Amino acid sequence: MKKEMIIEKLEELYDQIQRVEHDQMEANGVQRAIEVISNMQDDELIVKLPCKVGDIVYGTFAGRVSECFCIGWKYTGGGLYMICMDRENHQNYSFFDFLFGEKWFLSREEAERALSKKGENTGNE
């Protein structure tokens, strides 16, 4: 082999080694991030929100289902609140996150079922 070909092959090999080392460092970084997040979840330092900003949610109040969209989340000393806007009358509402599944839902069907059950329990339709 000519000297130039040997040098070219060595350079190619060096580049391959660099890529492998870079990929390994990147994989180690991702693995470390997963471990940190997992530990934070175990320590209850991460909050899983019931919906994202921009999602449609359905509230049950005043005997009807209101279609709203989430416009933000806020944490105060009292707890975690979702802020949403009624799509019909553009009124804003704030409520605790723990009311999901009780007064607020991710689907209209769930909200209507809850409203129906509430009517059955109170004797109202």
N, C-alpha and C positions, 0 to 999 in steps of 0.2 A: 504494500500500500504506500501511496505517496504520503509525504509529510502533511500536505494540505488536507487530504482526506482523513487522516488520523486526527488532526486538529478539529476538523468539522464534526467528526463523530464524537469526539470528547465534548465539544460544545453542546451538541444535541443531548448527550447523556447528562451533562451538567444542568441543562434547562429542564429535563425530565425530573431530575432529583429536586430541583427548586420547586417545581409544580407540586410534586408529591409532598414535600415539606410544608408548602403553603396550604395545601388541602388538609393535611393532618393538623396544622395549627388552627385552621378554620373549624374543622370538626371538633377539636378540643374546646374551642371557644363556644361553639353551639352546645356541646355537652355540658360545659360549665354553666351556661345560662339556663339550661333545662334544670340542672340541679338546684340552682339558686331559686328559680321560680317554684320548683317543687317544695323546697324548704319553706319558702314564704307562704305557700298554700297550707302546709302542715302547721305553721305557726299562726294561721288565720290572719295573715298580713295582706292578703289579696282579696278583694271583694269581687264576686261574680255578679254582674248586673243582670237583671232579668231581660233587659232589652238595650238596644243601642240608640244613640241620638239619631233621629230621623225615622225610627220604626213607628209603625202604626200600632196603637194600643186602644183598648176598648174599656171604658169606665161604666160602672153601673151606679147611677144615682138618680134621684127624682123619678124613679119608676121607669127609666128608659136606659138604653145603651147609647153612649156617646162615643163617636169615633174621634180619636185624638192622635196627634203625633208628638213623640218625645222631642223636646227641644233642649233638654239638658239634664244634668244630674248635679246635685249640690249636697255637700256634707256640712252639717252644723253640729253643734254640741248635742242637739236632740236626735240626730241620726241622719240617715241617708234619704234624700228626697229626690223624686223624679219631678221635673217640671214639664208639663205638656200643654198643648193648645188644642182646643176643640175645633175640629175642622169645619163645623157648621156655623158656630157663632163667634169663633176666634177668641173665646175666653181662655185664659190661662188657669191651670190647676197645678197645685203642688201636693204631693202625697208621699207618705213613707213607702219605702221599697217593700216592706213586709206585707203591704196590702195587695200585692200581686197574688192572684189566685183567690182572693176574697172579694175585692171590689174592682180590681183592674185585671185585664186579661190580654193575652197576645192574639186571640181570635174572637171574632164576633160571636161564633157559635158558643164558645165557653162563657162569654159574658151573658148571652141570652139564656143559657142553661142556669147560670147562677141567679139571674133575675127571676126566672121562672120558679126556681126552688125557693127563693126568698118569698115570692108571692104565695106559694103553697104553704110555707111555714107560718105566715101571718094570716092566712085565710083570704088574702087578696089575690086577684088575678090581674 
